[in-house]
Amino acid sequence: MKKIDIYIIKKFLSSFFLIIALLIIILIVFDFSERIDDFMEKDAPLKEIIFVYYLNFIPYFINLFSALLTFIAVIFFTAKMASNTEIIAILSSGVSFRRLLFPFIFSALLIAIFSFILSNFIIPPANKKRLEFTYKYLKNTSHYKDRDIHLQISPGVYAYVEYFNDLTNVGSRFTLEHIENEKLTSKITADILRWDSTGKKWTFENYWIRTIKDTNETITRGSKLDTVLSILPNDFYRTLDEVETMNYFQLNKFIAKEKLKGSNNIDVYLLEKYRRVAFPFSTLVLALIGVSISSRKVRGGIGYHLGAGIALSFIYILFMQVITTISIYGGKIPVAIAVWIPNIIFILIAFYLLRIAPK
């Protein structure tokens, strides 16, 4: 690394962390002013407000705005360098534009790696604490109630419950089917499925068991039967909040389990997984676009650069939201591809802008 590399890296990272720090302070002030009545109403301890809620609030928002703020930081200090003719001086000294990009790419790569680690290993446990505080002091607890839940417990074993409520851990109209070689071998039906949290077991109420062996069929009825199943109450319900508390490896295991169960929300979980990789990469893409836009000296100073850059970044974010929504609800584009489409399109834009940038 040369002195100019170190100079640009320092400018890049110091601008990024300064903007991040200012934004976090502003967000905390606005969030606190909005939630102070809730804190007082629920008697939230000051220690928990600071060290549980806001301390875990910071990494979430750092990562949420990292790509956008990287873009703004690059435009801010690069446009200032261009305005002071520093870019012209560097290029005139024999440094190629391609070589000039090295410290920008290096700094953006550091931020992208930082974002990836935040998304997959630091934010999930922080989210767990933050969400626990939120549900305890800020939100009225809303319970999950759903109908017509189908899931595969294990290969050849399928469960169905017409209605399940996590407040009471009780389901109605439950069936459990065992299928071997594409043939039904047994079926359990119960009017009520009840979870016993003390004994860690399930209870069937008003049940009947149908067993089929070759051409023989037997039916057993009863009013109550305790049994052990390889499912727990939370297997009948999952929220995106819970997925956000899982690290990369836990999320992969959870998705594999949900695929086995035949979950209807698998695309939502896959979106969370792929976004954790694609979003950090966008930091690098937006940094390249920022350099290409702001390295040209123009009349009006950095205002023009900032305006153009922010407009492009919001187009990127809007495009990301639209394409992922189409993927999940339209079902026309696989989630893995949909998440990466904005990055692919914008990296092509970045290459074009770099090609026409002043050299």
N, C-alpha and C positions, 0 to 999 in steps of 0.2 A: 504493500500500500504506500502511496505517495502522500505528501502533505495535503494535496488538493482533495484526495479521497477522504482523508480523515476530517478535513474541513467540511466537506459536503455531508458526510455521515453524522458529524456532530450537529450541523444545521438541521438535517432531516430529523434525527431522533429527538433533539431538544424541542424543535417546533411541534412534533407529534405529541410528546408527553406534556408540553405546556398547554396545548389545545385540549388534550384529554383532561388534564387537571382542572382547567377552567370550566369545561363542560360538566364534569362530575360535580363540582361545587355548585354550579347553577342548578343541575338536576336535583341535588340533595336539598337545596334551599326551597325549590318549587315543590318537591315531593313532601317535605316536612310541613310546609305551610298548608298544603292540601290535606294532609293526614293528621294534623295536630289535634283536631277535634276527636278523631277516632282513637288516637293514643290516650287522650285524657278520659274519654268515655269508657274505654276498656281497661284503664289503669295500667297501661303498659309500662314496665320499669324502664327508667332511663338507660340503665346498663344494657338491657336487651335491645332497646331501640338503636343504640350506637353500635354495639359489638355483635349483635345477631342480625338485625335487619340491614342497617346501612353498611356495615363492614362486608356483608355478603352481597349487597346491592352493587358495590363498586365494580367487581370483576365482570358481572353480567353486562353492565352498560359499557364498560371499556371494550368488551368483545363485540357488543352490538353495533357500536359506532366506529370500530377500528378501521374498517376499509374506507368509510367515508372521510374520517379524520386524517387518515394517511393521505388521501387524495388532496384534501384541503391543505395539509401541511406541506406537501410537495409543491403545490401551486403557489402557496404563500411565500416560501423562501426562495423557490426557483425564479418566480416572477420578480422578486426583489433583486436577486442576483442579475437577472437580465436587465432590469431597470438601471442598475448600477454599472452596466456593461461588463460585469464579471464573466458572463458566459462568452461574450465576444473575445475577451482577453484570453480565456482558457483555450478556445478554439484557435485563436491566432497564434498561440504559442506552439502549435503543432499537435495538440491533443485531439484525436478524432472524436466525433460525436458518439460513436459506438463505445469508445473507451470512457467517455464522460458518463455514460450510463452505468458503469460498474458500481460506483458507490450508491447510486439510487436503487439498483437491483439488490445489492447486498443489504441495505437498510430495510427495504420492503420485505425481503426474505426473512430477516430477523423478526419483523413484526408479524409476518404470516405464520412463522413457527410458534411465536408467542401466542398468537390467536388460536392456533390448532391445539396447543397444550391447554389453554384456558377453556376452550370449548369442550374438550373431551375428558379432562382430568381435574381441573380446578373448579370450574363453574358448577358441574353436577352436584358435588357435596355442598357447595355454597348455596345452590338453589334449594336443596333439601332444608337447610336451616332457615333460609329466607321464606320459603313457602310455609313451613311450620309456624313461623311467627305471623305470617300473613293470615293464615286460617284461624289462628288463635286470637289475634287482636284486630284484624282489619276486615275480614270477610265473615258474613254469616255462613255457617257451615251448610253447604248444599249437598244432599246425599244423592247417590246414583240410583236411578230406577230405570230399568230398561226391559224391553220385551223381545221375545223370539231370539234368544241367544243360542247360537250353535258353536260347538267347539270340539276339536279332536283331542282327547286326553292322551292317547298313545296310539301306535299303529293298530288299526282295526277296532278301536274303542271310541265311540262318539256319544257326546252328551248334548242334551237340549233342555233349556228351561224357558218356559213361556214368559215368566216375569221374575225379576230378582231385585231385591232392595237391600242395599248395603247397610242401612240403618239397623235393620233387624237380622240381617244375614239369613233371610228366608226367601226361598224360591217356590214358585207354584208350577204345576204341570211339568214335572221333570221326567225325562226318559234317558236311559243309558243303554246303548246298543253295542253288542259284540258281533263283529263280522269277520268271518274267516273264509278265505277263498271266494270272496264276493257273495257269501251266503250268511244270512242272519242265524246265529247260534243261540243267542239269548237277548232278552229285552226286559229291562226293569222300568216300570212306570209308577210314579208316585204323585199323589195330589199335592203334597207338601214336601219340600226339601229344606231341612233346618240344620244350621251349623251349631255344634256344641263346642264353644271356645274353651271350656274347661277340660273336657275329655279329648279335644282335638279330633272330633269325629262328626260324621253326618248322620242324620236321622231321617228315614223315609216314613211318611205318614200316609195311611190308606194306599198301600202299595200292592202291586201284583208283579210276579216274576214269571216270565214265559221262557221256557227252555226247550230248544229244538235239537234233537239228535237223530240224524238220519230221517226217518219218516215219523218218529215219535215226538210228541209234543206234550209237555206238562206245564201246568199253571199253578202257581202258589200265591195265595193271597194273605194279607195280614194288615193289622192296624198300625203297627209300629215296628221299625227295624233299624237298629244301629249298625253302621258300617263305616269302613275306612275307604276313602277314595283318594286318588293321587291328584286331587285338585283342592284349592283353598278358595275362600269367598272372593278374594281379590282377583282370582282367575276369571270371574264373571264380569269384572269391570276394570278398566284401565283409563286413566286420563292422560292427556299430554303433559300435564304438570308432573306426573310420576316419571314419564319418559325423560323429562328434562333433568331429573335427579340421578340418572344413570350415566356412568362413565362409558368410554368407548367399548370396553370388553363386556360390561354388563348389558349394554344396549344390543350388542350382537347376539348374546345369548337369549335375551328377551325376544328379539325379532325371530330367531330360529324357533323359539317356543310358540310364538304367536302364529307362525306359518304352519306349524304342526297342528295347532288348534283350528286353523282356518279362519283366523280373525278377519273381520270386515275392515279393520282400520290399519291393515298392514302398510298401505301406501303412506299413511301419515307418519308411521314409525320409520319407514325407509327414508322419507323426506328429512326427518330429523337427523338420521345417520349421515346421509350424503351431504346435507347442508353443512355439517360440521367440518367437512373436508373442502367443499367447493367455496365456502365463504372465505376462509383464510387465503385461498388462491386468488380471490378477487382483489385482495390487497396489492398483490404484485401487478395485476392487470391495470388497476386504477392508477398505480404509481407511474407506470409507463405512459399512460395517457396524460397524466398530470405533467410529466416532464416535457412531453412533445408539445403540449399546449402552451406552457408557460416559459419555455426557453427562448421564445421570440420576443424581442423588445418592441412594444407597441405604445402608441399614444394612449394616455388614460391610465397608465400605470398598472397596478395589480388588480384593479377593479374589474377590468375586462376579463382577465384570466380567471379570477374567482367566480365571476358570474357564469362564464362558459363551463368551468369545471363543475360547479355545483349543479348546473342544469344537467350535465352529462351523468353525474353520479345519481341524481334522482331518477333519471330515465332508466339507468341500470337497475336501481332498487325496484322501480315500478315494473319493469320487464321481468325481473326475478319473481315477483309476487304473482303476476299474471300467468306466466308460463307454468309455475308450480301448481297454481289453482286449477288450470286447465288439465294438468297431468293427473291430479288427484280426483277431481270431480268429472272430468271428461273421459278419462281412461284411454285417451288416444296416444299419449306419449308416456313411455316408461319413466318412472320417477328419477332413476339414475341419469337418464339422458336429459330430462327436463331441467334438473338442477344445474347441469353444466352448459346448457345452451347459451345463457347470458354471458358466461365467461368466454365461450368460444367466439361468439359474435363480437364481444368487446375487445378480445385480444386481436381480432382481425382489424378492428378500428384502431387499436393501439399501433399495430404494425404500419397501417396506412399513415397515421399521424406522424410516426417516427420517420417514415420515409420522406415526408414533405417538410419535416422540421428543418430549421436553418442549421447548416453545417459549416 
